[in-house]
Amino acid sequence: MTSIVETPAEVGSGGPGGGAPGRHVKVAIIGTGFSGLGMAIKLRQQGSDDFLLFERADEVGGTWRDNTYPGCACDVMALLYSYSFAPRAEWKTTFAKRDEVLDYLRWCTDRYGIRPFIRFGHELLEARWDERTRRWHLRTDQGEYTAQVLVTGTGYLSDPAIPDIKGLSTFQGALFHSAGWDHDFDLNGKRVAVIGTGASAIQFVPAIQPKVGHLDLYQRTPPWVGPKPDKKVAPSHIWVRKHVPGYQRFRRNFNKNGREIVAFLMADPKRASQSIQGMAAKHLQKSVKDPGLRAKLTPDYAVGCKRLLFSNTWYPAIQSPNVDVVTTGIREVRPNGIVDVDGVERPVDAIILGTGFRATSRPIAERLHGRNGVRLADAWGDGMAGYRGTTIAGFPNLFMLLGPNTTLGHSSQTVMIEAQLAYVVDALRQMDKRGLASVEVRPQAQEQYNELVAQLQHGTVWNAGGCSSWYVDANGRNSSIWPTFTWRFRRLTKKFDLESYQVAVTTGDGVPAGRAG
Ligand code: NAP
């Protein structure tokens, strides 16, 4: 770890130009998951120490810190689901378990000396753009700060979606979401209901099924599930990763480029059905012999429309004698159980919600106020929209990592994050070089960009796949998915395209940016 122990916030000058003493930084980063930490590492690599990260929890890790459910793991190969600039040879299995991913993020935090820059236990309550000072004013539950640039790294899987099911709040047993697992509740021998069959449920159901007395699995829509080619990494392989120059990078790029073929297949539902879907259908056919159950578990939409899942343990677990797959919808929850739409009541001791996250109505949008005090949630009244996934018209000097249309259905989210980091670093470099107080994407550039995304999305599994998914917002627009090859996004974000931005060289008071901080 480096010996950096002071940041401008502690030094007391308030950074160049000052703000409230000790409370101004050039860059404020919200969140310490893959995005926020990645941003901080890039800033350190550029030689900057004029930044702070605000983290509401008391440890780094984002979704990998918060999700502690049994069986939690990553379904993207570890060599790719990590930063390309911080390779780690010691991954124990092809696909890392949650603890290993979290450990990796902690390792990166210390290796790059990021920890002293983190304000743990600081929740961002509100950020307001001040046109006069051309700064962001941040109100946290531990005090106020100002920053020239605000980078949000709050992801899209940070706040659980609690389903609006009649009577849910009247339930008297244990009730928790997969992202807020109640480890104090002893599942041994209990009757448990699980609602949802997404990426989280297919991991925790096989992990808890052997323990519970009985499990009712409430499935609204079946997922396509493929086999997971996971295996232990032999010590000799770790040795090769460590000692053969270029090997890790080659394997990572091989996996990354191979996954681009999936993007090509998913660009057309027919093509996806004839290829990847066949692999998943075969896995189902091989794993589930009962034709009645198999019919229940067969999706009626193109693979990829909802996230394609991978598991070798899902089908065996849900065919166990202590599991019932309930495909009749839920009518209501009563104090001691769940009643389906046919009126059948199934008593349970616990309900576990595997019902996903608020991905298209992001809580952070309720806390950001741009020019003229406009709240991002209001600006996004018709759905999330941004430019190159990162900037938003009306919100100067705001960079949103994993912003609109940056979710991937075919590759590693870290690839998108790294592309965005390159864009932000170049933006900061250009702002410095040209002495800019602010940059704000032109509305027309944003509009044209969103037309491009809509064109790219048109006819793909993500908007013509015949399903409803969390990628699609309340207005029916898929504002989540990046619908094509990642190299196209990387190309778009390689350089900050200043010509698409309105810029200001002074603060609203006419003070040159260089002197205003
Ligand atoms: P999800 O994929 O959104 O799945 C939510 C599940 O809950 C769906 O089966 C959904 O059914 C069901 N559901 C929601 N509301 C319901 C209601 N009112 N009644 C009945 N069922 C309801 O959520 P998730 O499993 O937590 O996964 C979210 C995302 O996290 C994933 O897509 C992925 O990006 C990420 N993740 C990744 C990994 C990894 O290995 N990399 C692991 C876990 C999660 P419908 O399908 O009918 O809506």
Residues whose N, C-alpha, C, O or C-beta is under 5 A from the ligand:
A	BS01	NAP	A73 C74 D75 V76 L157 P163 I195 G196 T197 G198 A199 S200 A201 Y218 R220 T221 R307 G354 T355 G356 F357 S468 W470
